């Protein structure tokens, strides 16, 4: 077992993994330091990328500090109703006229 250190890293689609300082392989146990200073051990279940002395890995069991948390959409969305009308909401869930029209508050 090598002495690897890491930090949690969002891999995408709400899936969390770790960013390891060094070269990590499947099955390695890595020491992860959380933002609040707590230290936790994680087992590498997959390697996403390696380069420049850094390895981005998946973690075994899917355990992460943000379990169940889903990433918010970065952009707005359009909704089309059966009546044919459209409504736009930005990434904070407000319409394009907010807060003036009062429909979002």
N, C-alpha and C positions, 0 to 999 in steps of 0.2 A: 504494500500500500504506500503510495507516494503522498507527500505532504502538499496537496493542491488547495488553493483558496479560490473562492468564487463569489459572485453576487447574482441575485435573481435577475432575470432578463425576460421581457415579454417577447415570445417567439412569433406571435401573430395569431389572429382569430381567437383571442382570449386564452391562449395556451402559454403557460409559463415554463421556463427552463432556467438554465444558469449560463453565465459567461465566466469561463475559467481562465485564470492567468497561468498559462502553460499548456502543455499538451495532455489531453485527457482521453481515455479510452473507455469503451463500454465495460461496465462492472467496477470502475474506479469509485472509491468513496471520496467525496470532496467536502471540504469545510466551507460552508456558506455563511457569510456575515450579512445579517439583515440591516436595514436602515437604522433601526432602533438600537443596534449594537449586539443583539442576540446572535449567538452562534449555533448553527445547526448542521448536521451531516446529511448529505444527499448522495444517492447512488446514481451514476450516469447510466441511462438506459439507451441512449442513442446520441450520435454525434451529427450535428447539422452542418457545421463548417469549422475549418481550422485555417489559421494563417496569422502571421505577424506575432506569434507567441500567444495567441488567444484561441480558445476553443469554445464554440457555442454548442451546448448540449441539451438534450431532453433529460428529464429526471424520472426516476422510477416511481411508480405509484401515483403519479400525477399530483403529488403533494406540493403545494406552493403557498407563499404567504397570502395570495389573493385568490384562494380556491373559491369558485363560484362567482367570482367577479367577471363581468363581461365588459370588454372594451366598448366605449361609446363610439358611435359613428363620427367620423371627422367632418363630414359634409352634411348638407341639408338633404331633404327629400321632398318630392312632389307626390301629392295624393290626388287621384282623380275619382270623383264621386259618380254614382249612377246618373245623376242629373247632367253630367258633362262638365261641371265646374271643377276647377283645380285649386289646390291650396299648397303653398310652399312652407315648410318649416325648416329653420336653420338648425345647426348642430345642438343648440340649447333648447330646442323644442318650441321656439317662438315663430310666429308668422312674419312675413316680410314687413308688415306695418307696425309691429310691436315696438314699444308699448302704447302707441297712440290709439289703436282701435279698441283695445280692451278685451279682445277675444282670448288672449293668452294668459291674462292675469287673474 
